[in-house]
Amino acid sequence: MLKNDFIGQLDRGASVTTPLAAAILGHLSKELKKGDPPWWREAAKAWEKRKFVAWNEAWTLFLTCLHFEALNSAESPLQPYFPSCGGTDEADPSVGLAKFLADPPKSFYENLREGRRRAFVPVRSVFWTAPAALFFPRRRLPFYLVEIEAGAGLNLVADLLYPVKTWDASFVSARIGLDVKPLDMHDIYHRRWLTAGLLPDNLKSIVEMDKAADAVAQIRKEDPSFLQIVPCPSEKAARFIAKNIPADDPEVGLLFMNMGVTCRMTDEEYKAFSKSIAEALAPWGDRGLWVEVEQVRGEFYSTTHQLRVHRVVDGGLRAAVLTSIDIEAGKFQDHPGADEILAVARPSSPSPKRRGA
């Protein structure tokens, strides 16, 4: 991560985020424009072996690590400025931030080096239900739901947390999350890390996340098999599916999804990843679907997310953008093509028995 690139991202981030986060990013940018403060030298060292493709990846991770330390220590100089920690966002956080960065704990830089931000966004979490509702019920086909970088698995149960009238959750046969570092909502540090992925002055989102995390913890306590979270990096997802999820049952389908993941891949990485998922979907034939909720690829400083779907058709992967969501402008735009890519013949045989959700 080059300093000038980081400064540009901080400045852009400050223009689209919350007031407290904007003040923090502005302070960091100002310090970097004056020179190389010790905290930056340590941060750059921590990031030597990391690459950041998405424009908002580095600074959101930096904020996550700050927030995590504030949540972890009652003595943190950041707490008085973070509403999530009982503080107020009415004061300028620069004093507390400067004090923290003058002597941060080792865990701060360790998380910059190894941490993987997992942000739960309620409105985004249910997007997968739209293509699922258009694809599986009309085939009367239950399906396995698989997500990469699933964290604690909150997106996987979003249809239960936020019921949609047009969606029948009983079509989901199994809910499987893959993550290189799965999060357990019974672990206080995992819980804090998930909270830290949200902005410290966005209390509404934090309350929503807490409710969702409580629900997931209770679900897994009552039935550990209902939601499975498996240690597995994204690049090995296709191999996991091929090995662990049988495609030979014609009465069950597969929905593979990712949210805020492939935007952090280079074009070459995304090409290889797409090829691997296409190969994983091939044995499922017309019973497989790949759903993405990602930033627009190649768009500089993009704040637009796309709901994209992919299917294997005639041996190749066919894709379509169903919806675009401009976060900055607060606008949704539906695109033509959903009916065509999701169209399937209605089965003439009796409806297969659904497997318990």
C-alpha positions as CSV (number, residue, x, y, z in Angstrom):
1,M,0.0,0.0,0.0
2,L,1.6,3.2,-1.2
3,K,1.1,6.3,1.1
4,N,-0.3,8.5,-1.7
5,D,-2.8,5.8,-2.7
6,F,-3.9,5.5,0.9
7,I,-4.3,9.3,1.3
8,G,-6.5,9.4,-1.8
9,Q,-8.7,6.6,-0.5
10,L,-8.9,8.2,2.9
11,D,-10.1,11.5,1.3
12,R,-12.6,9.7,-0.9
13,G,-13.8,7.6,2.1
14,A,-14.3,10.7,4.2
15,S,-16.7,12.1,1.6
16,V,-19.1,9.2,1.7
17,T,-19.0,7.9,5.3
18,T,-20.5,9.0,8.7
19,P,-19.4,12.2,10.5
20,L,-17.2,10.4,13.1
21,A,-15.5,8.2,10.5
22,A,-15.0,11.2,8.2
23,A,-13.3,13.0,11.1
24,I,-11.0,10.1,11.8
25,L,-10.1,9.6,8.1
26,G,-9.5,13.3,7.7
27,H,-7.1,13.3,10.7
28,L,-5.2,10.3,9.2
29,S,-5.0,12.0,5.8
30,K,-3.8,15.3,7.4
31,E,-1.0,13.5,9.3
32,L,0.2,11.6,6.3
33,K,0.3,14.7,4.1
34,K,2.6,16.2,6.7
35,G,5.1,13.3,6.7
36,D,5.5,9.7,7.8
37,P,4.3,9.4,11.4
38,P,5.4,6.3,13.3
39,W,2.0,4.7,13.2
40,W,2.1,4.8,9.4
41,R,5.5,3.2,9.2
42,E,4.2,0.3,11.4
43,A,1.0,0.1,9.4
44,A,2.9,0.0,6.1
45,K,5.1,-2.8,7.5
46,A,2.1,-4.7,8.6
47,W,0.7,-4.4,5.1
48,E,3.9,-5.4,3.3
49,K,2.5,-8.9,2.3
50,R,-1.1,-7.7,1.8
51,K,-2.6,-6.4,-1.3
52,F,-5.7,-4.2,-1.4
53,V,-7.6,-4.1,-4.7
54,A,-10.9,-2.4,-3.6
55,W,-10.5,1.3,-3.0
56,N,-12.3,1.1,0.4
57,E,-10.6,-2.1,1.7
58,A,-7.6,-0.6,3.5
59,W,-9.2,2.2,5.3
60,T,-12.2,0.2,6.4
61,L,-9.8,-2.4,7.8
62,F,-7.9,0.4,9.6
63,L,-11.2,1.7,11.1
64,T,-12.2,-1.9,12.1
65,C,-8.9,-2.3,13.9
66,L,-9.4,1.0,15.7
67,H,-12.9,0.1,16.7
68,F,-11.9,-3.3,17.9
69,E,-9.3,-1.9,20.3
70,A,-11.9,0.6,21.6
71,L,-14.4,-2.2,22.3
72,N,-11.7,-4.3,23.9
73,S,-10.4,-1.8,26.5
74,A,-12.2,0.5,28.9
75,E,-8.9,2.5,29.1
76,S,-8.8,3.1,25.3
77,P,-8.5,6.8,24.5
78,L,-10.9,6.2,21.7
79,Q,-13.8,5.2,23.9
80,P,-15.0,8.7,24.8
81,Y,-15.5,9.5,21.1
82,F,-17.2,6.2,20.0
83,P,-20.9,6.0,20.6
84,S,-20.7,2.2,20.3
85,C,-18.5,2.3,23.5
86,G,-20.7,4.7,25.4
87,G,-19.0,7.8,24.1
88,T,-20.2,10.8,22.1
89,D,-19.5,11.7,18.5
90,E,-20.0,15.4,19.1
91,A,-16.4,16.1,20.1
92,D,-13.5,16.1,17.7
93,P,-11.9,12.6,17.9
94,S,-8.4,13.9,16.8
95,V,-7.1,14.2,20.4
96,G,-8.1,10.6,21.4
97,L,-6.9,9.2,18.0
98,A,-3.5,10.9,18.3
99,K,-3.1,9.6,21.8
100,F,-4.1,6.0,20.7
101,L,-1.8,6.0,17.7
102,A,1.1,7.3,19.8
103,D,1.2,4.0,21.6
104,P,-1.2,1.4,20.2
105,P,-1.2,-2.2,21.5
106,K,0.5,-4.9,19.5
107,S,-2.8,-6.4,18.7
108,F,-3.7,-3.3,16.6
109,Y,-0.9,-4.0,14.1
110,E,-1.4,-7.7,14.3
111,N,-5.0,-7.2,13.1
112,L,-3.9,-4.9,10.4
113,R,-1.6,-7.6,9.2
114,E,-3.9,-10.6,9.6
115,G,-7.4,-9.3,10.2
116,R,-10.3,-9.9,7.8
117,R,-13.1,-7.5,8.1
118,R,-16.6,-9.0,8.1
119,A,-19.3,-6.4,8.0
120,F,-23.0,-7.4,8.3
121,V,-25.2,-5.1,6.3
122,P,-28.9,-6.0,6.9
123,V,-30.3,-4.5,3.7
124,R,-27.6,-6.4,1.7
125,S,-28.0,-9.7,3.5
126,V,-31.3,-10.6,2.0
127,F,-30.4,-9.8,-1.6
128,W,-29.8,-13.5,-2.4
129,T,-33.4,-14.3,-1.7
130,A,-34.6,-12.4,-4.9
131,P,-32.9,-14.6,-7.5
132,A,-33.5,-17.7,-5.3
133,A,-37.2,-16.9,-5.2
134,L,-37.3,-16.5,-9.0
135,F,-35.3,-19.7,-9.6
136,F,-35.9,-22.5,-7.2
137,P,-39.6,-22.4,-6.2
138,R,-40.8,-22.5,-9.8
139,R,-38.8,-25.7,-10.2
140,R,-40.2,-26.9,-6.8
141,L,-36.5,-27.5,-6.0
142,P,-35.0,-27.3,-2.6
143,F,-31.3,-26.3,-2.5
144,Y,-28.1,-26.0,-0.6
145,L,-27.1,-22.5,0.3
146,V,-23.3,-21.8,0.4
147,E,-21.5,-18.6,1.1
148,I,-17.8,-17.7,1.1
149,E,-16.2,-15.4,3.7
150,A,-19.4,-16.0,5.7
151,G,-18.0,-14.8,9.0
152,A,-20.6,-15.9,11.6
153,G,-23.1,-16.9,8.9
154,L,-25.6,-14.0,9.4
155,N,-26.2,-13.6,5.7
156,L,-27.1,-17.3,5.5
157,V,-30.1,-16.8,7.8
158,A,-31.1,-13.4,6.6
159,D,-34.3,-14.8,5.2
160,L,-35.3,-15.9,8.7
161,L,-34.2,-12.6,10.3
162,Y,-35.9,-10.4,7.8
163,P,-38.8,-12.5,6.3
164,V,-39.8,-11.6,2.7
165,K,-43.4,-12.3,1.7
166,T,-42.4,-13.7,-1.7
167,W,-39.9,-16.1,-0.2
168,D,-40.4,-19.6,1.4
169,A,-37.4,-20.4,3.6
170,S,-38.3,-24.1,3.7
171,F,-36.7,-24.4,0.2
172,V,-33.2,-24.1,1.9
173,S,-32.1,-27.7,2.6
174,A,-28.8,-26.7,4.2
175,R,-27.0,-23.5,5.1
176,I,-23.2,-23.7,4.8
177,G,-20.7,-20.9,5.4
178,L,-17.0,-21.1,4.4
179,D,-14.5,-18.8,5.9
180,V,-10.7,-19.0,6.5
181,K,-11.4,-17.6,10.0
182,P,-15.0,-18.5,11.0
183,L,-16.6,-16.3,13.7
184,D,-18.3,-17.9,16.7
185,M,-21.0,-15.6,18.3
186,H,-20.5,-17.3,21.7
187,D,-16.9,-16.0,21.7
188,I,-16.8,-12.4,23.0
189,Y,-13.7,-11.5,20.9
190,H,-15.2,-12.8,17.7
191,R,-18.4,-10.9,18.6
192,R,-16.4,-7.7,19.1
193,W,-14.6,-8.2,15.8
194,L,-17.9,-8.5,14.0
195,T,-19.1,-5.3,15.7
196,A,-15.9,-3.5,14.9
197,G,-16.6,-4.0,11.2
198,L,-19.4,-1.5,11.5
199,L,-18.8,2.2,12.0
200,P,-18.7,3.2,15.7
201,D,-21.3,6.0,15.2
202,N,-23.7,3.8,13.3
203,L,-25.7,2.5,16.3
204,K,-28.7,1.4,14.2
205,S,-26.6,-1.0,12.3
206,I,-24.8,-2.2,15.5
207,V,-28.2,-2.9,17.1
208,E,-29.3,-4.8,14.0
209,M,-26.1,-6.8,14.0
210,D,-26.5,-7.6,17.7
211,K,-30.0,-8.9,17.1
212,A,-28.9,-11.0,14.2
213,A,-25.9,-12.4,16.1
214,D,-28.1,-13.3,19.1
215,A,-30.4,-15.1,16.8
216,V,-27.6,-17.0,15.1
217,A,-26.1,-18.0,18.4
218,Q,-29.4,-19.3,19.6
219,I,-30.1,-21.2,16.4
220,R,-26.7,-22.9,16.5
221,K,-27.2,-23.7,20.2
222,E,-30.5,-25.4,19.6
223,D,-29.5,-27.2,16.4
224,P,-25.7,-27.1,15.6
225,S,-26.4,-28.7,12.2
226,F,-28.9,-26.1,11.0
227,L,-26.1,-23.6,10.2
228,Q,-22.6,-25.0,9.4
229,I,-19.6,-22.7,9.4
230,V,-16.5,-24.5,8.0
231,P,-12.9,-23.3,7.9
232,C,-12.1,-22.9,4.2
233,P,-10.5,-20.1,2.2
234,S,-12.4,-18.7,-0.8
235,E,-10.0,-20.0,-3.4
236,K,-10.7,-23.6,-2.2
237,A,-14.5,-23.2,-2.2
238,A,-15.0,-25.0,-5.5
239,R,-13.0,-27.9,-4.2
240,F,-15.0,-28.0,-1.0
241,I,-18.3,-28.1,-2.9
242,A,-17.1,-30.9,-5.2
243,K,-15.9,-32.9,-2.3
244,N,-18.6,-32.3,0.3
245,I,-21.9,-31.4,-1.5
246,P,-23.1,-34.2,-3.8
247,A,-24.5,-33.1,-7.1
248,D,-26.0,-36.4,-8.1
249,D,-29.4,-35.9,-6.5
250,P,-31.7,-34.5,-9.2
251,E,-34.1,-33.3,-6.5
252,V,-31.9,-30.7,-4.9
253,G,-30.1,-27.6,-6.2
254,L,-27.2,-25.3,-5.2
255,L,-27.0,-21.6,-4.6
256,F,-23.4,-20.3,-4.2
257,M,-23.0,-16.7,-3.1
258,N,-20.5,-14.0,-2.2
259,M,-21.0,-10.5,-0.9
260,G,-18.2,-8.0,-0.9
261,V,-15.6,-10.6,-1.7
262,T,-14.7,-10.7,-5.4
263,C,-14.3,-6.9,-5.6
264,R,-11.1,-7.5,-3.6
265,M,-9.8,-9.8,-6.3
266,T,-7.6,-8.7,-9.1
267,D,-8.9,-9.3,-12.6
268,E,-6.7,-12.4,-13.0
269,E,-7.8,-13.7,-9.6
270,Y,-11.5,-13.1,-10.5
271,K,-11.1,-14.9,-13.8
272,A,-9.5,-17.9,-12.1
273,F,-12.1,-17.9,-9.4
274,S,-15.0,-17.7,-11.9
275,K,-13.5,-20.6,-13.8
276,S,-13.4,-22.7,-10.6
277,I,-17.0,-21.9,-9.7
278,A,-18.2,-22.6,-13.2
279,E,-16.5,-26.0,-12.9
280,A,-18.1,-26.6,-9.5
281,L,-21.5,-25.7,-10.9
282,A,-21.2,-27.8,-14.0
283,P,-22.3,-31.1,-12.4
284,W,-25.4,-29.4,-11.1
285,G,-26.5,-28.5,-14.6
286,D,-29.6,-26.3,-14.6
287,R,-30.0,-26.7,-10.8
288,G,-27.1,-24.5,-9.9
289,L,-26.9,-20.7,-9.4
290,W,-24.1,-18.3,-8.4
291,V,-25.2,-15.0,-6.9
292,E,-22.9,-12.1,-6.2
293,V,-23.5,-8.7,-4.4
294,E,-20.3,-6.8,-5.3
295,Q,-19.0,-3.4,-6.2
296,V,-18.7,-2.6,-9.9
297,R,-15.5,-4.0,-11.2
298,G,-13.1,-1.5,-12.8
299,E,-15.1,1.6,-11.6
300,F,-12.8,4.0,-9.8
301,Y,-13.9,4.8,-6.2
302,S,-17.2,3.0,-6.9
303,T,-20.0,3.2,-4.4
304,T,-22.3,1.2,-6.7
305,H,-23.0,-2.5,-5.9
306,Q,-24.5,-5.0,-8.3
307,L,-26.6,-8.0,-7.8
308,R,-25.2,-10.4,-10.3
309,V,-26.3,-14.0,-11.2
310,H,-24.5,-16.7,-13.1
311,R,-25.7,-20.0,-14.5
312,V,-24.0,-22.7,-16.5
313,V,-25.8,-22.7,-19.9
314,D,-24.6,-24.9,-22.8
315,G,-21.4,-25.7,-21.0
316,G,-20.5,-22.0,-20.4
317,L,-21.1,-19.5,-17.6
318,R,-23.7,-17.0,-18.5
319,A,-24.1,-13.9,-16.3
320,A,-26.5,-11.0,-15.9
321,V,-26.8,-7.9,-13.6
322,L,-30.2,-7.9,-12.0
323,T,-30.0,-4.8,-9.9
324,S,-27.6,-1.9,-9.3
325,I,-27.5,-0.1,-5.9
326,D,-25.8,3.3,-5.7
327,I,-25.0,3.6,-2.0
328,E,-23.9,7.2,-2.2
329,A,-27.0,8.3,-4.1
330,G,-29.4,5.9,-2.3
331,K,-30.8,4.7,-5.7
332,F,-31.8,1.2,-6.9
333,Q,-32.0,0.3,-10.6
334,D,-33.4,-2.9,-11.9
335,H,-31.9,-4.3,-15.2
336,P,-33.6,-6.4,-17.8
337,G,-32.5,-10.0,-18.2
338,A,-33.6,-11.6,-14.9
339,D,-36.4,-13.5,-16.5
340,E,-34.1,-14.8,-19.3
341,I,-31.2,-16.0,-17.2
342,L,-33.4,-17.4,-14.4
343,A,-36.0,-18.9,-16.8
344,V,-36.5,-22.7,-16.4
345,A,-39.1,-25.1,-17.6
346,R,-41.8,-25.9,-15.0
347,P,-41.5,-29.6,-14.0
348,S,-44.3,-31.9,-15.1
349,S,-43.5,-34.4,-12.4
350,P,-44.8,-34.2,-8.8
351,S,-43.1,-31.7,-6.5
352,P,-40.1,-33.3,-4.7
353,K,-40.3,-33.5,-1.0
354,R,-38.5,-30.5,0.6
355,R,-35.7,-31.0,3.1
356,G,-36.1,-29.3,6.4
357,A,-34.8,-25.8,6.6
